[in-house]
Amino acid sequence: MKLRGRTIFPGCVKGEALVTLQGISFFGGVDPATGEIVEKGHELEGKSVAGKVLVFPSGKGSTVGSYTLYRLKKNGMAPLAVINAECETITAVGCIIAEIPCIDRIPINRLQTGCSVVVDARHGEVEVIDATRE
Amino acid sequence: MKLTAEEQDMLQGAYGRAVQKAMQILVALGTIYEAEAMVAVSSVQVAGVSYDNLGEAGLEFLEEMAGGGGKVRVLTTLNPAGMDIENWQAMGIDPVFAAQQQRVIDAFTRMGIIPTCSCTPYLFGNTPLFGEHIAWSESSAVCYANSVLGARSNREGGPSALAAAITGRTPCYGFHLEQKRYPTITFDIKVPISGTYAFGVLGKVVGDWMESCSPKPVPYLMGVSSASLEELKSLSASIATYGGAALFHIPGVTPEASCFSPPEEKIVITRDDLARAAESLNDVGEEQVDFISLGCPHLSLREVARIAELLAGRRVRKTFWITTSRPVKRIADSMGYTRVIEEAGAIFAVDTCCVVAPIKGRFRALATDSAKACFYATAKNGFKTRLLPFDRVVEEALL
């Protein structure tokens, strides 16, 4: 299955999806040292974004959150790629300064945690490899 | 997005790494918000200066931009830092924090940014004219520049404002476009509003109403017959904090209001609405106020003069911060206000404020005239708050 979206920051990676239908606040919501989601009550609380293709509808919270993505990258704990339904300033700027491939306008409800995806952010495409998990 | 040849070159890296990164940020934002082109900006205000908010990652990014040859192309000023740059010891700032904060300032300065460290750049020379395209971060200043001065800015974050400074461009969408500046909802205020305190409370009532709206409406405020610079500064800060507003119109007060007729959808604001909002910012209860702060946004010269008048020959009994910009402080020095205020035992915390300084755990309850300061005192520092009119805040310090 191939999904088509919009390039925010280019790059091509393959990895395992970590999916939430809740927004993510990077500032205060993700631990920059470990990549763990620490926002109380978030459905991904306790899960790590490190090395995952992180799928969420949109970012929220303080604009300082862009720097959290940068810090995750410096610490080797950044997501491999980011897929959004609708990208906004915080996530877009964070992905650009941290050089994390990012696509938006993807119907994210068609992706599930654990499925294997190829993100071709340059062409704005997501390919789901592991169809058994769909 | 259509880019000019020069903008294309910036994006391809012909002007170095920092310019390329900056243009990547602007193109991505332009794409997200469907801008057709870039627009040249004449002024930038960069937020994200306090090391308390930036952390090591933010500092690294800024040093990388400075090291990558980033130089501003337009007049660019800086938001408050986490400390008084010249007098941080007196504020009780940790030396390790001070050293990191200084590195942040140095990185900005290397890029040609003027380290004004103030949220009121419009009071001392970074004062855009009507219709001027600018790229400002610091939500209170954006709201003031759009609404009171009639300049045109979106609400930028720290990195996107920096990107605009380095390229001299911003994507042309939102409040840069005539048709996005129309008021979309009328607030009919049935009570006379006067003083920074009352304008801050009004900003909270309107802001709370707007908070959950998407897209954000542009409020048209009826029933406010006049307002001072200080009152508009307070309203701008509050309505931006609570409602995410970037622009409001007040007929007879702000310059674009006369271009529009009142929007049909109307919300009535009563004395009760204002009282409820004020009440929600007063949760001190039996607790003693142990921290007083005036200057959110940074005090004007008139406000500093008033504090000096009220404190002359008196003695404050609580920690009392006077937060303002360096230029206003310099004038206060030569006018003798500083001496009067310091002799009364209050402290000038210049270049910073109670919102961005690292003061979590140092105090329990804040008294201020600023509805914005109340929000951050609670959210960031866990303080209780007492919102009072300006003169009564000074009295509270004397109790």
Interface residues (C-beta under 8 A of the other chain):
Chain A: R6 T7 I8 F9 P32 S62 T63 V64 S66 Y67 T68 Y70 R71 K74 C87 E88 T89 I90 A92 V93 I96 I97 D104
Chain B: K21 Q24 I25 A28 L29 T31 I32 G48 N53 L54 G55 E56 A57 G58 E60 F61 S137 G157 G158 P159 S160
